[in-house]
Amino acid sequence: MKTLKFKLTVNAPASEVYRAFTVATALRGWFCNAAQADRRKGGRLYLWWNGGYYAAGEFSALAPNKKIAFKWQGRNEPAATRVSVSIAEKNGKTQIALAHSGIGAGKVWAKAAREFERGWNVALENLQAVLETGQDLRFTRRPLLGIAVGFFNAEEAGKLGVPVTQGVRLDGVAAGMGAQKAGLQKDDVIVKMGKILVTGYTALAHALQGKRAGDKIPVVFYRGAEKKTVTMELSGRVLPNVPPTARELADAVRAVNVELNAEFDALINGVSESAASHKPSANEWSACETLAHLIAGERANYFALYDFICDSERAYDTFDNLDNLPEQINATVQAYGTLAELAREYKRNQAETSAMLATLPDQFVAHKGTYWRAALPFLQSADHTRAHFKQMRAAIEHWKLEVGH
């Protein structure tokens, strides 16, 4: 039997290293894309990656801040293996010794061993970055497409005349970025990137793994019934600085919201209910429906933050529908009734989320990787919001043309 051994020293306390291997939310922050972890001897462990690989097992040994061991049965692997992690803190730094053992002989095992070695080297590099800086290298190194993702199902496919029911529909493209430069536009449906079939949002992340800004990748998409292929050059990612304290983070988010809300107030000033409720076409939202989508997004952010704080981050099969469900959009519009009431609800949700950010416990902020992942979406929301302001403005202008104003 073969054993692979790895050693790493990180500038972080042993308690954070122990948490990184035993808490589902922390595991997702550096290692896998979804996780379940029952932190007790005999407790279950399940790890899943966007590419379809998964490993399941159970904890066989747990000594807080000192040792972790668990069984590992990966997809298509001939038998279970074992992973043990020893942790030793010294002079403010923590030494990690990881061993992956029980690897057999033969061709199938040789392939598994290569994947284990590659995977652990990449993962441990990321673990160090997450524990020391908070930043997940899988995200910071991943390039951008420059797209906004819209709701897509069989009904939407029928409306658009697209002959497939799985893919990613574009709700818009960012000016000057890869998708727009490649000629993609709103309502195009991406079905393949490189060698990866795109059946939903998570497949996009899988297609970009290992890619860098400047790389070129073939993209297959439908525009109506027509199937097209283009080559897209991937764009670089510019990340905002995450403030070191919860109060500074809340202040930064409030400052962004003040700026956005000034634009929003000017946009809806004097707009009639008829104009706000007008749909430019059957496949497009009215201004009120777009605002309902922004409300849904604020609520989703709030509950995601709640999950982060409780270390109970939910694992979704897809992220496509969280704030785009027609049923949810329609219910919000009907419940609030008017543009003014929707606007008030939108701002109330912003205020509630900012207040929650300001009171994040110090212990949560000390989990650098989890705090960074939780904070980043709030600091990157302005472009998405402005894209929907543009959408609202277009719907209102279309109404003016329709009625001859």
C-alpha positions in Angstrom: 0.0 0.0 0.0 1.2 3.5 -0.9 1.0 6.6 1.3 1.2 10.2 0.0 2.6 12.7 2.5 2.4 16.5 2.6 3.7 19.2 5.0 2.7 22.8 5.3 3.2 25.6 7.7 0.6 28.4 7.9 0.5 31.7 9.8 -2.8 30.9 11.5 -3.8 29.3 14.8 -4.4 25.6 15.2 -8.1 26.1 15.9 -8.6 27.6 12.4 -6.8 24.7 10.8 -8.9 22.2 12.7 -12.1 24.1 11.7 -11.0 24.1 8.0 -11.0 20.3 7.9 -14.1 19.7 10.1 -16.7 22.3 9.4 -18.7 22.2 6.2 -18.8 25.9 5.5 -15.0 26.1 6.1 -14.3 23.1 3.8 -16.3 24.8 1.0 -14.1 27.9 1.5 -10.8 26.2 0.4 -11.3 22.6 -0.7 -14.6 21.6 -2.3 -17.8 23.1 -3.7 -20.3 21.5 -1.4 -19.8 19.6 1.9 -21.5 17.9 4.8 -19.5 17.3 8.0 -20.8 15.8 11.2 -17.9 16.7 13.5 -17.8 13.7 15.8 -16.1 10.3 15.7 -18.2 8.1 13.3 -19.9 11.2 11.9 -20.4 11.5 8.2 -18.3 13.5 5.8 -19.3 14.2 2.2 -17.3 16.4 -0.3 -18.4 17.3 -3.8 -16.7 19.3 -6.6 -18.3 21.1 -9.6 -16.6 18.7 -12.0 -18.7 15.8 -10.7 -16.1 14.1 -8.4 -17.2 13.4 -4.9 -15.8 11.6 -1.8 -17.7 10.2 1.1 -16.6 8.7 4.4 -16.7 9.2 8.2 -14.5 10.7 10.8 -12.4 8.0 12.6 -10.4 10.3 14.9 -10.9 13.8 16.2 -8.6 15.5 18.7 -9.5 19.2 18.7 -6.7 21.4 17.3 -4.4 18.4 17.1 -5.5 15.5 14.9 -8.2 14.6 12.3 -8.6 11.3 10.5 -11.3 10.2 8.1 -12.2 7.5 5.6 -12.2 8.5 1.9 -14.2 6.7 -0.8 -14.0 8.7 -4.0 -16.1 8.4 -7.1 -14.8 5.5 -9.4 -12.0 4.6 -7.0 -11.5 0.9 -6.4 -11.6 1.0 -2.6 -11.7 3.3 0.4 -8.5 5.1 1.5 -7.7 7.1 4.6 -6.7 10.7 5.3 -5.0 11.8 8.5 -4.1 15.3 9.5 -1.7 16.2 12.3 -1.7 19.8 13.6 0.9 21.4 15.8 1.0 25.1 16.8 4.3 26.7 17.6 5.2 30.4 17.9 2.0 31.6 16.4 2.2 29.4 13.4 0.8 25.9 12.7 2.4 23.0 11.1 0.2 20.6 9.2 1.2 17.1 8.3 -1.3 15.3 6.0 -1.1 11.6 4.9 -3.3 10.0 2.4 -2.8 6.2 2.8 -4.2 2.9 1.7 -3.5 3.5 -2.0 -3.2 0.2 -3.8 -1.2 -1.0 -6.8 -2.2 -1.3 -10.5 -3.2 1.0 -13.3 -6.5 2.3 -11.7 -4.7 3.1 -8.4 -1.8 4.8 -10.2 -4.3 7.2 -11.8 -6.0 7.8 -8.4 -2.6 8.5 -6.8 -1.8 11.1 -9.4 -5.1 12.8 -8.9 -4.7 12.7 -5.1 -1.2 14.2 -5.3 -2.3 16.9 -7.7 -5.4 17.7 -5.8 -3.8 17.9 -2.3 -1.0 20.2 -3.6 -3.5 22.6 -5.1 -5.8 22.4 -2.1 -3.2 23.0 0.5 -1.8 26.0 -1.4 -5.3 27.4 -1.3 -5.7 26.5 2.4 -2.7 28.6 3.2 -4.1 31.5 1.2 -7.5 31.3 2.8 -6.2 31.0 6.4 -3.6 33.8 6.0 -5.5 36.3 3.8 -9.0 35.0 3.5 -8.8 34.9 -0.3 -9.9 31.8 -2.1 -7.4 31.3 -5.0 -10.1 29.3 -6.9 -12.0 32.6 -7.1 -9.3 35.2 -7.3 -7.4 33.4 -10.0 -10.5 32.6 -12.0 -11.2 34.9 -15.0 -14.4 36.6 -15.8 -16.9 36.1 -18.6 -18.7 39.4 -18.1 -22.2 38.0 -18.0 -25.4 38.3 -15.9 -27.2 35.0 -15.6 -31.0 34.9 -16.1 -33.7 32.4 -15.4 -34.0 29.5 -17.8 -36.3 26.5 -18.0 -38.4 24.7 -20.7 -41.0 27.5 -20.8 -38.3 30.2 -21.3 -36.7 28.0 -24.0 -40.1 27.9 -25.8 -40.5 31.6 -25.6 -37.0 32.2 -27.0 -37.3 29.5 -29.7 -34.3 27.7 -28.2 -34.3 24.0 -29.0 -32.7 23.0 -25.6 -34.0 23.2 -22.0 -30.6 23.1 -20.2 -28.0 25.9 -20.4 -27.3 29.3 -19.1 -29.4 32.2 -20.4 -27.7 35.6 -20.5 -29.6 38.4 -18.8 -27.0 40.8 -20.1 -23.3 41.3 -20.8 -20.8 43.7 -19.3 -19.4 46.3 -21.7 -15.8 45.7 -22.7 -15.5 42.2 -21.2 -15.0 38.8 -22.9 -18.6 37.9 -23.6 -19.5 41.3 -25.2 -16.3 41.3 -27.3 -17.1 37.8 -28.5 -20.6 39.0 -29.7 -22.8 37.4 -27.1 -25.9 39.3 -26.1 -29.0 39.2 -23.9 -31.1 36.0 -24.2 -28.3 34.0 -25.8 -28.2 30.5 -24.1 -24.7 29.0 -23.5 -24.7 25.2 -23.8 -20.9 24.5 -24.0 -17.6 26.1 -23.0 -14.5 24.3 -24.0 -15.1 20.7 -23.4 -17.7 21.2 -20.7 -21.4 20.9 -21.3 -23.1 23.9 -19.6 -26.3 22.6 -18.0 -26.4 25.3 -15.3 -24.5 28.0 -13.5 -22.1 25.6 -11.6 -20.9 24.2 -15.0 -19.6 27.6 -15.9 -17.3 27.5 -12.8 -16.1 24.1 -13.8 -15.4 25.2 -17.3 -13.2 28.1 -16.0 -11.1 25.9 -13.6 -7.4 26.2 -14.4 -8.1 29.1 -16.8 -6.5 32.6 -16.5 -7.2 36.0 -17.9 -6.2 36.2 -21.5 -6.9 32.6 -22.2 -9.2 31.9 -25.1 -12.1 29.4 -25.0 -14.7 28.2 -27.5 -18.3 28.9 -26.5 -21.3 27.2 -28.1 -24.6 29.0 -27.6 -28.1 29.4 -29.1 -29.6 32.6 -30.3 -33.1 31.6 -30.8 -33.1 28.4 -32.9 -29.6 29.2 -34.4 -26.6 27.4 -32.9 -23.4 29.5 -32.9 -19.8 29.0 -31.9 -17.4 31.9 -31.0 -14.0 32.1 -29.3 -14.0 34.2 -26.2 -11.0 35.8 -24.5 -11.4 35.6 -20.8 -11.3 38.9 -18.8 -9.3 39.6 -15.7 -10.9 40.0 -12.2 -10.5 43.2 -10.2 -11.4 42.5 -6.6 -12.4 45.1 -4.0 -10.5 45.2 -0.6 -12.6 43.6 2.1 -12.5 45.8 5.2 -10.9 44.2 8.3 -13.8 44.8 10.7 -17.6 44.3 10.5 -18.4 47.9 11.1 -16.1 49.1 8.4 -17.7 46.5 6.0 -21.2 47.8 6.9 -20.1 51.4 6.4 -18.6 50.5 2.9 -21.8 48.7 1.9 -24.0 51.6 3.2 -21.8 54.1 1.1 -22.4 52.0 -2.0 -26.1 51.9 -1.3 -26.3 55.6 -0.8 -24.8 56.2 -4.2 -27.0 53.6 -5.9 -30.2 54.8 -4.2 -29.6 58.4 -5.4 -29.5 56.9 -9.0 -32.5 54.8 -8.2 -34.6 57.7 -6.9 -33.8 59.8 -10.0 -34.8 56.8 -12.2 -38.2 56.3 -10.7 -39.0 60.0 -10.0 -42.4 60.8 -11.6 -42.8 57.4 -13.1 -46.5 56.3 -13.3 -47.8 52.9 -12.3 -48.6 52.2 -15.9 -45.1 52.9 -17.0 -43.6 50.9 -14.0 -45.9 47.9 -14.8 -45.2 47.9 -18.6 -43.5 44.8 -20.1 -41.6 45.6 -23.3 -42.3 42.0 -24.4 -43.5 38.7 -23.0 -39.9 37.7 -22.3 -38.9 40.9 -20.5 -39.5 42.3 -17.0 -41.4 45.4 -16.2 -39.6 48.0 -14.0 -41.6 46.7 -11.1 -40.6 43.1 -11.8 -37.0 44.1 -12.1 -37.2 45.8 -8.8 -38.8 42.7 -7.3 -35.7 40.8 -8.5 -33.5 43.2 -6.7 -35.5 42.7 -3.6 -35.2 39.0 -3.9 -31.4 39.4 -4.3 -31.2 41.5 -1.1 -33.2 38.8 0.8 -31.0 36.0 -0.6 -27.9 37.9 0.6 -29.4 38.3 4.0 -30.2 34.7 4.5 -26.8 33.6 3.0 -25.2 35.8 5.6 -27.3 34.1 8.3 -26.1 30.7 7.1 -22.5 31.8 7.1 -22.7 33.0 10.7 -24.4 29.8 11.8 -21.9 27.6 9.9 -24.9 26.1 8.1 -24.2 27.2 4.6 -26.8 25.5 2.3 -25.6 23.5 -0.7 -27.7 24.3 -3.8 -27.6 22.1 -6.9 -27.8 25.3 -9.0 -27.6 29.0 -8.4 -29.6 29.9 -11.4 -33.0 30.4 -9.8 -32.4 32.0 -6.4 -33.7 35.4 -7.3 -35.1 34.8 -10.8 -38.1 32.6 -10.0 -41.2 33.9 -11.9 -43.4 32.8 -9.0 -41.3 34.8 -6.5 -41.1 37.8 -8.7 -44.8 37.9 -9.3 -45.7 37.3 -5.7 -43.5 40.2 -4.6 -45.1 42.6 -7.2 -48.6 41.5 -6.1 -47.9 41.7 -2.4 -46.5 45.3 -2.5 -48.7 46.5 -5.3 -47.1 49.8 -6.3 -43.7 51.1 -7.4 -43.5 53.2 -4.3 -44.1 50.3 -1.9 -41.6 48.1 -3.8 -39.0 50.9 -3.5 -39.6 51.2 0.2 -39.2 47.4 0.6 -36.0 47.4 -1.4 -34.5 50.0 0.8 -35.7 48.3 4.0 -33.9 45.1 2.9 -30.7 47.1 2.3 -30.9 48.7 5.7 -31.5 45.3 7.5 -28.6 43.7 5.7 -26.3 46.5 6.5 -27.3 46.4 10.2 -26.6 42.7 10.2 -23.2 43.2 8.7 -22.3 45.8 11.4 -23.0 43.4 14.2 -21.1 40.4 12.8 -19.4 38.7 15.8 -15.7 39.1 16.2 -15.3 35.3 16.1 -16.9 35.2 12.7 -14.6 37.9 11.4 -11.7 35.9 12.7 -12.6 33.1 10.3 -10.8 35.0 7.5 -11.9 32.7 4.6 -15.5 32.6 5.6 -15.7 36.3 6.3 -14.0 37.1 3.0 -16.5 34.9 1.1 -19.4 36.4 2.9 -18.3 40.0 2.4 -17.3 39.9 -1.2 -20.7 39.8 -2.9 -21.9 42.9 -1.0 -18.9 44.9 -2.3 -19.3 43.7 -5.9 -23.1 44.4 -6.2 -23.0 47.8 -7.8 -22.5 46.7 -11.5 -25.2 44.1 -11.2 -27.6 46.7 -9.7 -26.8 49.3 -12.3 -27.4 46.8 -15.1 -30.9 46.3 -13.7 -31.4 50.1 -13.4 -30.6 50.2 -17.1 -33.2 47.5 -17.7 -35.8 49.4 -15.7 -35.1 52.6 -17.6 -35.4 50.7 -21.0 -38.8 49.3 -19.9 -40.1 52.8 -18.9 -38.8 54.3 -22.2 -40.5 51.6 -24.2 -43.8 52.4 -22.4 -43.3 56.1 -23.4 -42.9 55.1 -27.1 -46.0 52.8 -26.9 -48.3 55.5 -25.6 -46.7 58.3 -27.6 -45.1 60.4 -24.8 
